[in-house]
């Protein structure tokens, strides 16, 4: 469960950086951008916007966004000429493409997050994007483990089935609740939901054998169902 908490926290931080960075970049001409990739640094997250070259061996960074002041705001600047990256960003962009191809088309908008895994491999998440302010979609999501070079799917894990739209909770609600159907455990995106939903509240996840509680800081506890 510690690993689930850690990945869920990282995905929430990635999503926040991508959201704030994208807002900053929208003020700039973005027609040459095909990918955005957030990356954690020693001080905060940096979001690189650009595209892969035709043979996918190089990622060209066209804009970069980074936090300013209280980290609640990002500013973006052009990289001229575009900076060529053949390592982290190129591999991450290929991992995104490989995962998106495996996932296929969808009837709604999806977000993507790519995080470093062990041995230089990648975790790539595809999860539904919010389309209504104040409503948090959850479900119909997938996590891929992708090879170091970003070109091969090593593992596919379907996390949830149908999308649940979490709107504003009724007054007095202490927590959300849903049932784990795909497996007998909580998932990374369950933690992600708790960390991104507003106002924050815990989530109860009922599986076949356990009752899990995800606190608002992402920590997970469980009891055995009788």
PEMOBEL-V274825 format. One record per run of one state. SS is the DSSP state (alpha for helix, beta for strand, coil for the rest). FROM is the first residue (numbers start at 0). TO is the last residue. Records with the same first field share a line. If there is no record, write none. Layout:
SS->FROM-TO  FROM-TO
This chain:
coil->0-0  25-33  40-43  52-57  68-71  85-86  103-108  116-116  120-120  128-134  138-140  146-151  158-162  166-173  179-186  196-200  206-208  214-218  224-225
alpha->1-24  87-102  117-119  187-195
beta->34-39  44-51  58-67  72-84  109-115  121-127  135-137  141-145  152-157  163-165  174-178  201-205  209-213  219-223
